[in-house]
Amino acid sequence: MTSVLLSNGLLVGAAALGLVSIALLWRVVVGPTTADRVIAVNVIGTSVVVIIALLGVALGEVGFLDVALVYGLLNFLLSLGLARLSLDGGETR
């Protein structure tokens, strides 16, 4: 009983984060500044990492946690790239 309740709670949490991520797509498209867009993309990426981890725990699939870790590292690299791009103004060296 407890594990079913825990799994359902984790799935509800993952669904709630999914809805927040979908709502943040509006900020990515409309965002008044580039910084708003970069932060929204970073938050969406972080939310996806947490969603994958929650699904892995709720479904008992340990492989999902490895995927979440790799996606988190890629999200970090994307954040660094977007920050550099926004600071340099798109100039290459």
Rosetta constraint file for C-alpha pairs under 8 A:
AtomPair CA 1 CA 5 HARMONIC 6.26 0.50
AtomPair CA 2 CA 6 HARMONIC 6.06 0.50
AtomPair CA 3 CA 7 HARMONIC 5.98 0.50
AtomPair CA 4 CA 8 HARMONIC 6.10 0.50
AtomPair CA 5 CA 9 HARMONIC 6.11 0.50
AtomPair CA 6 CA 10 HARMONIC 6.19 0.50
AtomPair CA 6 CA 58 HARMONIC 7.47 0.50
AtomPair CA 7 CA 11 HARMONIC 6.19 0.50
AtomPair CA 7 CA 57 HARMONIC 7.70 0.50
AtomPair CA 7 CA 58 HARMONIC 4.49 0.50
AtomPair CA 7 CA 59 HARMONIC 7.21 0.50
AtomPair CA 8 CA 12 HARMONIC 6.13 0.50
AtomPair CA 8 CA 58 HARMONIC 7.40 0.50
AtomPair CA 9 CA 13 HARMONIC 6.17 0.50
AtomPair CA 10 CA 14 HARMONIC 6.16 0.50
AtomPair CA 10 CA 54 HARMONIC 5.87 0.50
AtomPair CA 10 CA 55 HARMONIC 7.19 0.50
AtomPair CA 10 CA 57 HARMONIC 7.83 0.50
AtomPair CA 10 CA 58 HARMONIC 5.88 0.50
AtomPair CA 11 CA 15 HARMONIC 6.15 0.50
AtomPair CA 11 CA 54 HARMONIC 7.02 0.50
AtomPair CA 11 CA 55 HARMONIC 6.53 0.50
AtomPair CA 11 CA 58 HARMONIC 6.56 0.50
AtomPair CA 12 CA 16 HARMONIC 6.16 0.50
AtomPair CA 13 CA 17 HARMONIC 6.26 0.50
AtomPair CA 13 CA 54 HARMONIC 7.78 0.50
AtomPair CA 14 CA 18 HARMONIC 6.16 0.50
AtomPair CA 14 CA 50 HARMONIC 7.65 0.50
AtomPair CA 14 CA 51 HARMONIC 4.94 0.50
AtomPair CA 14 CA 54 HARMONIC 6.19 0.50
AtomPair CA 14 CA 55 HARMONIC 6.96 0.50
AtomPair CA 15 CA 19 HARMONIC 6.33 0.50
AtomPair CA 15 CA 51 HARMONIC 7.91 0.50
AtomPair CA 16 CA 20 HARMONIC 6.36 0.50
AtomPair CA 17 CA 21 HARMONIC 6.15 0.50
AtomPair CA 17 CA 47 HARMONIC 6.30 0.50
AtomPair CA 17 CA 51 HARMONIC 6.83 0.50
AtomPair CA 18 CA 22 HARMONIC 6.24 0.50
AtomPair CA 18 CA 47 HARMONIC 7.46 0.50
AtomPair CA 18 CA 48 HARMONIC 7.60 0.50
AtomPair CA 18 CA 51 HARMONIC 7.31 0.50
AtomPair CA 19 CA 23 HARMONIC 6.21 0.50
AtomPair CA 20 CA 24 HARMONIC 6.21 0.50
AtomPair CA 21 CA 25 HARMONIC 6.61 0.50
AtomPair CA 21 CA 43 HARMONIC 7.76 0.50
AtomPair CA 21 CA 44 HARMONIC 5.24 0.50
AtomPair CA 21 CA 47 HARMONIC 6.73 0.50
AtomPair CA 21 CA 48 HARMONIC 7.92 0.50
AtomPair CA 22 CA 26 HARMONIC 7.67 0.50
AtomPair CA 23 CA 27 HARMONIC 7.70 0.50
AtomPair CA 24 CA 28 HARMONIC 6.56 0.50
AtomPair CA 24 CA 40 HARMONIC 6.14 0.50
AtomPair CA 24 CA 44 HARMONIC 6.98 0.50
AtomPair CA 25 CA 29 HARMONIC 6.30 0.50
AtomPair CA 25 CA 40 HARMONIC 7.47 0.50
AtomPair CA 26 CA 30 HARMONIC 5.88 0.50
AtomPair CA 26 CA 31 HARMONIC 7.47 0.50
AtomPair CA 27 CA 31 HARMONIC 4.60 0.50
AtomPair CA 27 CA 36 HARMONIC 7.04 0.50
AtomPair CA 27 CA 37 HARMONIC 6.26 0.50
AtomPair CA 27 CA 40 HARMONIC 6.33 0.50
AtomPair CA 28 CA 36 HARMONIC 7.30 0.50
AtomPair CA 28 CA 37 HARMONIC 4.54 0.50
AtomPair CA 28 CA 38 HARMONIC 7.56 0.50
AtomPair CA 28 CA 40 HARMONIC 5.83 0.50
AtomPair CA 28 CA 41 HARMONIC 6.57 0.50
AtomPair CA 29 CA 37 HARMONIC 7.39 0.50
AtomPair CA 31 CA 36 HARMONIC 5.52 0.50
AtomPair CA 31 CA 37 HARMONIC 5.51 0.50
AtomPair CA 32 CA 36 HARMONIC 6.81 0.50
AtomPair CA 33 CA 37 HARMONIC 6.68 0.50
AtomPair CA 34 CA 38 HARMONIC 6.22 0.50
AtomPair CA 34 CA 86 HARMONIC 7.19 0.50
AtomPair CA 35 CA 39 HARMONIC 6.12 0.50
AtomPair CA 35 CA 86 HARMONIC 7.76 0.50
AtomPair CA 36 CA 40 HARMONIC 6.09 0.50
AtomPair CA 37 CA 41 HARMONIC 6.20 0.50
AtomPair CA 38 CA 42 HARMONIC 6.21 0.50
AtomPair CA 38 CA 79 HARMONIC 7.50 0.50
AtomPair CA 38 CA 82 HARMONIC 6.66 0.50
AtomPair CA 38 CA 83 HARMONIC 7.46 0.50
AtomPair CA 39 CA 43 HARMONIC 6.12 0.50
AtomPair CA 40 CA 44 HARMONIC 6.12 0.50
AtomPair CA 41 CA 45 HARMONIC 6.17 0.50
AtomPair CA 42 CA 46 HARMONIC 6.20 0.50
AtomPair CA 42 CA 75 HARMONIC 7.07 0.50
AtomPair CA 42 CA 79 HARMONIC 6.26 0.50
AtomPair CA 43 CA 47 HARMONIC 6.03 0.50
AtomPair CA 44 CA 48 HARMONIC 6.20 0.50
AtomPair CA 45 CA 49 HARMONIC 6.42 0.50
AtomPair CA 45 CA 72 HARMONIC 7.55 0.50
AtomPair CA 45 CA 75 HARMONIC 5.88 0.50
AtomPair CA 46 CA 50 HARMONIC 6.40 0.50
AtomPair CA 46 CA 72 HARMONIC 6.86 0.50
AtomPair CA 46 CA 75 HARMONIC 7.21 0.50
AtomPair CA 47 CA 51 HARMONIC 6.05 0.50
AtomPair CA 48 CA 52 HARMONIC 6.11 0.50
AtomPair CA 49 CA 53 HARMONIC 6.28 0.50
AtomPair CA 49 CA 68 HARMONIC 5.01 0.50
AtomPair CA 49 CA 69 HARMONIC 7.42 0.50
AtomPair CA 49 CA 71 HARMONIC 6.41 0.50
AtomPair CA 49 CA 72 HARMONIC 5.88 0.50
AtomPair CA 50 CA 54 HARMONIC 6.05 0.50
AtomPair CA 50 CA 68 HARMONIC 7.35 0.50
AtomPair CA 51 CA 55 HARMONIC 6.09 0.50
AtomPair CA 52 CA 56 HARMONIC 6.13 0.50
AtomPair CA 52 CA 64 HARMONIC 6.24 0.50
AtomPair CA 52 CA 65 HARMONIC 7.08 0.50
AtomPair CA 52 CA 67 HARMONIC 7.60 0.50
AtomPair CA 52 CA 68 HARMONIC 5.67 0.50
AtomPair CA 53 CA 57 HARMONIC 6.32 0.50
AtomPair CA 53 CA 64 HARMONIC 6.28 0.50
AtomPair CA 53 CA 65 HARMONIC 5.30 0.50
AtomPair CA 53 CA 68 HARMONIC 5.87 0.50
AtomPair CA 54 CA 58 HARMONIC 6.01 0.50
AtomPair CA 55 CA 59 HARMONIC 5.87 0.50
AtomPair CA 55 CA 61 HARMONIC 8.00 0.50
AtomPair CA 55 CA 64 HARMONIC 7.43 0.50
AtomPair CA 56 CA 60 HARMONIC 5.69 0.50
AtomPair CA 56 CA 61 HARMONIC 4.80 0.50
AtomPair CA 56 CA 62 HARMONIC 5.95 0.50
AtomPair CA 56 CA 63 HARMONIC 7.22 0.50
AtomPair CA 56 CA 64 HARMONIC 4.81 0.50
AtomPair CA 56 CA 65 HARMONIC 6.07 0.50
AtomPair CA 57 CA 61 HARMONIC 6.48 0.50
AtomPair CA 57 CA 62 HARMONIC 7.16 0.50
AtomPair CA 61 CA 65 HARMONIC 7.81 0.50
AtomPair CA 62 CA 66 HARMONIC 7.24 0.50
AtomPair CA 63 CA 67 HARMONIC 6.55 0.50
AtomPair CA 64 CA 68 HARMONIC 6.13 0.50
AtomPair CA 65 CA 69 HARMONIC 6.20 0.50
AtomPair CA 66 CA 70 HARMONIC 6.34 0.50
AtomPair CA 67 CA 71 HARMONIC 6.03 0.50
AtomPair CA 68 CA 72 HARMONIC 5.96 0.50
AtomPair CA 69 CA 73 HARMONIC 6.37 0.50
AtomPair CA 70 CA 74 HARMONIC 6.30 0.50
AtomPair CA 71 CA 75 HARMONIC 6.01 0.50
AtomPair CA 72 CA 76 HARMONIC 6.23 0.50
AtomPair CA 73 CA 77 HARMONIC 6.38 0.50
AtomPair CA 74 CA 78 HARMONIC 6.12 0.50
AtomPair CA 75 CA 79 HARMONIC 6.16 0.50
AtomPair CA 76 CA 80 HARMONIC 6.35 0.50
AtomPair CA 77 CA 81 HARMONIC 6.19 0.50
AtomPair CA 78 CA 82 HARMONIC 6.07 0.50
AtomPair CA 79 CA 83 HARMONIC 6.03 0.50
AtomPair CA 80 CA 84 HARMONIC 6.16 0.50
AtomPair CA 81 CA 85 HARMONIC 6.04 0.50
AtomPair CA 82 CA 86 HARMONIC 6.03 0.50
AtomPair CA 83 CA 87 HARMONIC 6.12 0.50
AtomPair CA 84 CA 88 HARMONIC 5.97 0.50
AtomPair CA 85 CA 89 HARMONIC 5.80 0.50
AtomPair CA 85 CA 90 HARMONIC 5.13 0.50
AtomPair CA 85 CA 91 HARMONIC 7.61 0.50
AtomPair CA 86 CA 90 HARMONIC 6.74 0.50
AtomPair CA 88 CA 92 HARMONIC 7.95 0.50
